[in-house]
C-alpha cells in the first residue's frame, strides 16, 4: 500500500541498467535476450514497496537511437523485467525512458529533468521531498541533486561530490535504509 500524506505519495525512482538488471557494454546489448537481475534487487524492491514507496524506473536508453538495439528489443527486455518483478510481488508504477542519442540535446536524458517532469505530469501527487533516487552512475545522482531528492549511488567509490547523496556498495543496502524508515539527507 502506498503511503500518502495528504494528497501526495512518496516514490523510489530507480535506474534500470546496472541498478535493477545487469548492464553491458553498449555493443553487447544487441545479444541480450532476457534481463539478468542484480543480486538483491527483488528483496530490495519488495521492501521499498512494503514501506509505502511507489516504484518508478527512469532509464537512459540512448542505445535505441544510437542503433545498438531496436525499440522492440528494449520493449521486450522491459516487458520481461516487469513480468519477473510482478511474479515476485513487485509492482512498478511506471517506466520512463529516454531513447535519444547522447548528442541529441534532449530534455529527458538524465541528468536532465525531463523524465522526472513527465512522472510528475502523469502523477501530480508525487512528493519529491519524500522521494529518493537509486542508481549506479553520476548522472543518476546529478538528477537527484537537481530535484532535491535524496540519492543513493551504487558505487565502490568512497567520496561523493553531490549534495543529498550517500554512496552504497549494492542495492541490498537500500533495504536496510528503508527498513529503518530513514531516507538520508546531507546537512
Secondary structure, 3 states (H helix, E strand, C coil): CCCEECCEECEEEECCECCCECCCCHHHHHHCCCCCECCCHHHHHHHHHHCCCEEEEEEECCCCCCCCCCHHHHHHHHHHHHHHHHHCCCCEEEEEEECCCCCCCCCCCCCCCHHHHHHHHHCCCECHHHCEEEECCHHHHHHHHHHCCEEEEECCCCCCCCCCEEEECCCHHHHHHHHCCCCCCCC
